[in-house]
Amino acid sequence: MNSDVDAFPVAIHSSAELGELVRAVRRSQGLLQADLAGLSGTGNRFVVDLERGKPTLQLQKVLDMLDLLGLEVQVAPKPARLP
C-alpha cells in the first residue's frame, strides 16, 4: 500500500493495509501512538495492534479511531474487471 496520506481515496483490502494507513495518518498529524491512545480513550496496546493490522480488533473501536483521525469508511462496489 502507498502510505502517501495525500492519495485519497484509498482502497483497503486487509487489516494490515488499514494499519499502515492509520500509522501514516497519525504520523502526518504529528501524533505519537501514546497521544492517539490518550485522545481516543483506549490503551496504547490497541493503537499498536491496529497499526500492526491485527484482524480481531473490535470494529466500533476501529471506526471510532478512524473518526478521531478525520477518516471515514465508505463501502462501494468494486469496479468491473475486464476479461
N, C-alpha and C positions, 0 to 999 in steps of 0.2 A: 504494500500500500504506500502511496505517496503521502508523506507527513506534512506537505505544504498546506498550512491552515487557510490559505487564500484560495484553494482549489475546491470550492464548494459548488454544488452539492457533490457528495462522495457516496458511492455505493459500498455498503458494508456487507461482507459475506461470512464473517466469522467473528467470534468473540475476541480473537487476537487482533483483528483489524480494528474493532471498536476500541480496544485498549490502546492501540497505537494512536488512534485519533484523539482519545481523551488525553493521553500524555502530551501530544503535540499542542493541543489547545491550552492545556493547563500551563505548559511552559511558555507559550506565546503570551499568556496573560500574566506572566511573572510570578506564578504561584508555585510553592513547594507542595509536595504531597501532604505534609502536615497542615499546611494552610487550607487546602481543599477539604481535608478531613474535618477540620475545625469549623469551616464555613457550612459544611453540609450536615454536621451533627453525627457523622459516622466515625468509626475508628480509622486510624492510618492503615490498618490491615485491609480494610475494604478498598481503599484507593489503590493500594499495591496490587491486590487481587484483580481489580478492574483493569488496571493498566497492563497487567500480565495476561489478560484475556481469559481469566477463569470463567468457564462456561456455566457454572452453577450459582451465580450471584442472583439475589432477589431482583426481579425485573423492576419493581417500583423504585427501589433504591437506585438502580442504574438510571432510570428515567429521571429521577429527581436530581441526580448528579449531572446528567446532560443538561437539564434545565438550568441548573446553577451556573454552568459554563456557557450558557447562551446558545445551546444547541437543542434541536428537536428531532424527533423521529417522524418520518413520513413514509408511508407504505404505498408503493405503486407497482403496477405490473412491470415485469421485465420487458425490455424491448424485444421485438420479434427477431429471431435469428434467421439469417439467410441460409438456405440449404447448400 
